[in-house]
Amino acid sequence: MIPRTLPAALLAGCLLLPVPAHSTDPLPRHDPARHAVDAEALEAGLDAFAAIDGALAMVVVRDGAVVGERYTDGNPAALRYDWSVTKSVTSLLVGTAIGHGLLSGTGARIGDVLPPDYRPEVPAKAAITVGHLLTMTSGLEWDEEADVVLWFHAPDPLADILNRPLQSWPGTEFVYDTAACHILSGVLGWVTGMDEAEWARRTLFAPLGITDWRWDRDPQGRAFGGHGLALRTDDAAKLGVLALSGGRWHGRAVVPEAWIARSTTVRIPLGARFGPLERIDYGYLWWTDRSLAHPVFTAWGWAGQFVFCVPVLELVVAANCAPDRPTWEEANRVEAAVLDVIVHRIVPAARPRRHGPRRPGGRTGRPRAHGLR
């Protein structure tokens, strides 16, 4: 029976040394009152976050400006692993590939868009689409808790997941699957002619002024599609700002607006509950929730990594916690605690305004524990 703990060798790679560098395009820093944010309530919320065991950094952004931030490790420039926030970045990169005309859309079959050596011979597997991978409905046999760590160390992770049998017909069953997201890395590599990380640098990170980052790779040199990206917390917040701006950055279209709307809208109804969220569903590698006063969507990573977006309030909360949690239960406890601070402390500090969001965002959510989230 496979242990339910993450090996020390894997966790050791989660912690990165701080780097003394700065973004070329930092988010502006403004006084909270300028953006109708209660400074006292916000500070209390940041204090509550800092009191969580393992809390590292939180950045609160409203109207595209940082109105509050806290770094318990004392270094705003540190790179911090975002775990499955990486999946939402992969979703953005699929959108840019579609926007550049390199990928026909979510209906593209992996039998047509993977590197030839990896294209499945089984017709039902070849018929798995990009949309199935984006919604965790590939049908490939997978148990996140039992399989993910061994898969992480596979000699060829992409071949490993593709060689697994189908347990359901593609598109019929939601199964949270970190490995299946790596198939999207293979797709992006083939259709763009470059590794996913390089595609990210050119089409997403460079436009957003994100210059300091790290992305783990598999033994074949391919960036992992479902985990392994490390960013500064304020740079992670930029991803939420981009989404709330309909994929635009300083007026320039970076990700198609229609893709942002589709990705952050419910694609797979789950109706799951976790912590303060009571109506969690799934988009295209983004979680959504409709149980709060305002719909939200979030990128969500193992043991307390979030890019939490509230479109109506034009609010983004990016959070990082120490990823070295030895058990699923402990990781879930930290995630619930961080969400509780965001939902009950940070969001209420942002006063509602009469006008709606400047640009359409989406809805959001997530259910049970999910490994390298």
C-alpha positions in Angstrom: 0.0 0.0 0.0 1.4 3.4 -1.0 2.1 5.7 1.9 -0.1 8.9 2.2 3.0 11.0 3.0 5.2 13.0 0.6 8.8 11.7 0.6 11.4 14.0 2.1 13.4 14.0 -1.2 10.4 15.5 -3.0 9.6 18.0 -0.3 13.2 19.1 -0.1 12.9 20.5 -3.6 9.9 22.6 -2.6 11.9 25.2 -0.7 13.8 27.8 -2.7 16.4 30.2 -1.6 15.4 33.8 -1.9 16.7 35.7 -4.9 17.8 39.3 -4.7 16.0 40.4 -7.9 13.0 42.6 -8.8 10.2 42.5 -11.4 10.7 44.8 -14.3 7.0 45.8 -14.0 6.0 45.7 -10.3 2.4 46.3 -9.3 1.9 49.8 -7.9 1.5 50.1 -4.1 -1.3 52.3 -2.9 -2.9 53.3 0.4 -5.9 51.0 1.1 -8.2 53.9 1.6 -7.6 55.0 -1.9 -9.3 51.8 -3.1 -12.1 51.7 -0.5 -10.4 49.1 1.6 -10.6 49.3 5.4 -7.0 49.5 6.4 -7.6 48.4 10.0 -9.6 45.3 8.9 -7.1 44.5 6.3 -4.2 44.6 8.7 -6.1 42.4 11.1 -6.6 39.9 8.3 -2.9 39.9 7.4 -2.2 39.4 11.1 -4.5 36.4 11.1 -2.8 35.0 8.0 0.6 35.4 9.6 -0.5 33.4 12.6 -1.2 30.3 10.5 1.5 27.7 10.9 3.7 27.8 7.8 2.3 31.1 6.4 4.9 32.7 4.2 3.4 35.6 2.1 0.2 37.3 1.3 -0.4 40.1 -1.3 -3.8 41.8 -1.5 -4.6 43.7 -4.7 -7.5 45.9 -5.6 -8.0 47.7 -8.8 -4.6 46.5 -9.9 -2.7 48.0 -7.0 -1.2 46.3 -4.0 -3.1 47.6 -0.9 -1.6 45.2 1.6 1.1 42.6 1.9 2.8 40.5 4.5 6.0 38.4 4.3 6.6 36.3 7.4 10.0 35.2 5.9 11.0 38.8 5.5 11.8 38.6 1.8 9.3 39.9 -0.8 11.7 38.8 -3.6 11.7 35.1 -2.6 10.5 32.6 -5.1 7.9 30.3 -3.6 6.4 27.1 -5.1 2.8 27.5 -6.1 2.2 23.8 -6.7 -1.1 23.4 -8.6 -1.5 27.1 -9.2 0.7 25.9 -12.0 -2.4 24.3 -13.6 -4.2 27.6 -13.9 -1.0 29.0 -15.6 -1.1 26.1 -18.0 -4.8 27.0 -18.7 -3.7 30.6 -19.6 -1.0 29.2 -21.9 -3.4 27.0 -23.7 -5.5 30.1 -24.2 -2.5 32.0 -25.7 -1.7 29.1 -28.0 -5.3 29.2 -29.2 -5.2 32.9 -29.5 -2.0 32.7 -31.7 -3.7 30.1 -34.0 -1.4 27.3 -33.0 -4.1 25.2 -31.4 -7.5 24.8 -33.0 -9.4 24.9 -29.7 -10.5 22.7 -26.8 -11.8 20.1 -29.3 -8.3 19.3 -30.5 -7.6 15.6 -30.0 -4.3 14.5 -28.3 -3.9 11.9 -31.1 -3.4 14.9 -33.4 -1.6 17.4 -31.2 0.9 15.5 -29.1 4.5 14.8 -30.4 4.2 11.8 -32.7 6.1 9.4 -30.4 3.6 10.0 -27.7 0.3 9.8 -29.7 -1.8 7.0 -28.3 -2.6 4.0 -30.5 -5.8 3.2 -28.7 -8.5 5.1 -30.5 -10.4 6.0 -27.4 -7.3 7.5 -25.8 -6.4 9.3 -29.0 -9.9 10.9 -28.9 -9.1 12.6 -25.5 -9.4 16.3 -26.2 -7.6 19.4 -24.8 -11.0 20.2 -23.3 -11.1 16.9 -21.4 -7.6 17.6 -20.0 -8.6 21.1 -19.0 -11.7 19.8 -17.1 -10.0 16.8 -15.5 -12.3 14.4 -17.5 -9.7 12.5 -19.5 -11.0 9.2 -18.3 -7.4 7.9 -17.7 -7.0 5.7 -14.6 -5.7 7.7 -11.7 -5.8 8.1 -7.9 -4.3 11.4 -7.0 -3.4 10.4 -3.4 -2.0 7.0 -4.3 -0.4 7.7 -7.6 1.0 11.2 -7.7 4.3 10.8 -5.9 5.4 7.7 -7.7 4.4 9.3 -11.0 6.5 12.4 -10.2 9.6 10.1 -10.1 8.7 8.1 -13.3 11.5 7.9 -15.9 9.1 9.5 -18.5 6.1 11.1 -16.7 4.3 11.9 -20.0 4.6 8.4 -21.3 3.6 7.0 -17.9 0.2 8.8 -17.8 -0.5 8.1 -21.4 0.1 4.4 -20.9 -2.5 4.1 -18.2 -5.8 2.5 -19.1 -9.0 4.3 -19.4 -11.3 3.9 -16.4 -14.1 5.9 -18.0 -15.0 7.3 -21.4 -13.4 10.7 -21.9 -15.6 13.6 -20.9 -17.9 11.6 -18.5 -16.2 11.6 -15.1 -14.3 14.3 -13.1 -11.1 12.9 -11.5 -8.5 15.3 -10.2 -5.4 14.3 -12.1 -2.1 16.2 -11.8 -0.4 13.8 -14.3 -3.1 14.5 -17.0 -2.2 18.2 -16.9 1.3 17.2 -18.0 -0.2 16.0 -21.2 -1.0 19.6 -21.9 2.7 20.5 -21.5 3.4 17.9 -24.2 0.6 19.5 -26.4 2.0 23.0 -25.9 5.5 21.8 -26.7 4.4 20.3 -30.0 2.1 23.0 -31.3 4.3 26.0 -30.3 7.7 24.4 -31.1 9.1 25.2 -27.7 8.9 24.0 -24.1 5.9 25.2 -22.1 8.2 27.3 -19.8 9.7 29.1 -22.8 6.2 29.6 -24.2 5.2 31.1 -20.9 8.2 33.4 -20.8 7.5 34.8 -24.2 3.7 35.1 -24.2 2.8 35.5 -20.5 5.6 36.3 -18.1 7.4 38.8 -20.3 4.3 40.9 -21.0 3.5 40.9 -17.2 7.0 41.9 -16.3 7.7 38.6 -14.5 11.4 38.0 -14.8 12.2 35.9 -11.7 10.7 32.4 -11.7 11.5 28.8 -11.8 9.7 25.8 -13.3 10.6 22.2 -12.5 11.1 19.8 -15.5 10.7 16.1 -16.1 13.7 13.9 -17.1 13.0 14.7 -20.7 13.4 18.4 -20.0 9.7 19.2 -20.3 8.2 21.7 -17.8 5.6 20.0 -15.7 2.1 21.1 -16.7 0.4 20.5 -13.4 2.9 21.6 -10.7 6.5 22.9 -10.2 6.2 26.6 -10.9 7.7 29.0 -8.4 7.0 32.7 -8.5 7.3 35.8 -6.3 3.9 36.2 -4.5 3.3 39.6 -5.9 4.0 38.2 -9.4 1.5 35.4 -8.8 -1.0 38.2 -7.9 -0.5 39.6 -11.4 -2.1 36.4 -12.8 -5.3 37.3 -11.0 -5.1 40.9 -12.1 -4.7 39.7 -15.7 -7.8 37.5 -15.3 -9.9 40.3 -13.8 -8.8 42.5 -16.7 -10.1 40.1 -19.3 -6.6 39.0 -20.3 -5.3 42.5 -20.9 -2.2 44.1 -19.4 -1.7 47.8 -19.7 -4.2 47.8 -22.5 -2.5 45.0 -24.4 -4.3 41.7 -25.0 -2.1 38.9 -23.5 -4.7 36.1 -23.2 -7.9 36.2 -25.2 -10.8 37.7 -23.2 -13.1 35.0 -24.3 -10.7 32.4 -23.0 -10.6 34.1 -19.6 -14.4 34.0 -19.4 -14.6 30.4 -20.5 -11.8 29.2 -18.1 -13.2 30.9 -15.0 -16.8 29.9 -15.7 -18.2 26.6 -14.4 -17.5 23.8 -16.9 -17.9 20.9 -14.5 -20.6 21.3 -11.8 -19.3 19.6 -8.6 -21.2 21.3 -5.8 -18.4 20.4 -3.4 -17.6 21.9 0.0 -14.3 22.8 1.6 -13.7 25.2 4.4 -15.8 28.4 3.9 -16.6 27.5 0.3 -19.9 25.6 -0.1 -20.5 25.5 -3.8 -17.3 24.6 -5.5 -17.2 23.8 -9.2 -14.5 23.5 -11.9 -13.6 25.6 -15.0 -10.6 25.1 -17.2 -8.0 24.3 -14.5 -9.5 27.1 -12.3 -11.8 26.4 -9.3 -15.0 28.4 -8.9 -17.4 29.0 -6.0 -20.8 30.5 -6.0 -21.7 30.2 -2.3 -20.3 33.5 -1.1 -21.8 37.0 -1.4 -20.0 37.4 -4.7 -18.9 34.7 -7.2 -15.2 33.9 -7.0 -12.6 31.9 -8.9 -9.2 30.8 -7.7 -6.0 29.0 -8.6 -5.4 26.6 -5.8 -2.2 24.8 -4.7 -1.2 22.1 -2.2 -0.8 23.3 1.4 -2.0 26.9 1.1 -1.1 28.4 -2.3 -3.8 30.6 -3.8 -4.6 33.3 -6.4 -8.1 34.1 -5.2 -10.1 36.4 -7.4 -13.3 38.3 -6.7 -14.4 40.0 -9.9 -17.2 42.2 -8.5 -14.8 43.7 -6.0 -11.9 43.8 -8.4 -9.9 42.1 -5.7 -7.1 39.5 -5.9 -5.5 37.8 -2.9 -2.3 35.8 -3.6 -1.0 33.6 -0.8 1.9 31.2 -0.2 2.5 28.8 2.7 5.3 26.4 3.4 4.7 23.4 1.1 6.4 20.8 3.2 3.3 19.3 4.8 3.8 15.6 5.4 0.2 14.5 5.1 -2.9 15.3 3.1 -4.8 16.1 6.3 -2.3 18.7 7.4 -2.2 20.3 4.0 -6.0 20.5 4.0 -6.0 22.1 7.4 -3.7 24.8 6.2 -5.7 25.4 3.0 -8.9 25.7 5.0 -7.3 28.1 7.4 -6.0 30.3 4.6 -9.3 30.3 2.8 -11.0 31.2 6.1 -8.8 34.3 6.4 -9.4 35.3 2.8 -13.1 34.9 2.9 -13.9 36.1 6.4 -11.1 38.7 6.9 -9.6 40.0 3.7 -12.7 40.1 1.4 -14.9 42.0 3.9 -12.2 44.6 4.2 -12.9 45.6 0.6 -16.0 47.8 0.6 -18.5 47.1 -2.2 -19.0 49.9 -4.7 -21.9 50.8 -6.9 -20.3 50.0 -10.2 -19.6 46.4 -11.2 -16.2 44.9 -12.3 -14.5 46.8 -15.0 -14.1 43.6 -17.0 -15.8 40.2 -16.9 -14.1 37.6 -14.7 -15.9 34.4 -14.0 -17.0 32.0 -11.3 -15.0 29.6 -9.2 -14.2 26.5 -6.6 -12.6 22.9 -5.5 -13.4 19.7 -3.7 -11.3 17.1 -2.0 -7.6 16.9 -1.3 -5.6 16.8 -4.4 -1.9 16.1 -4.1 0.4 18.4 -6.0 -2.4 20.9 -6.2 
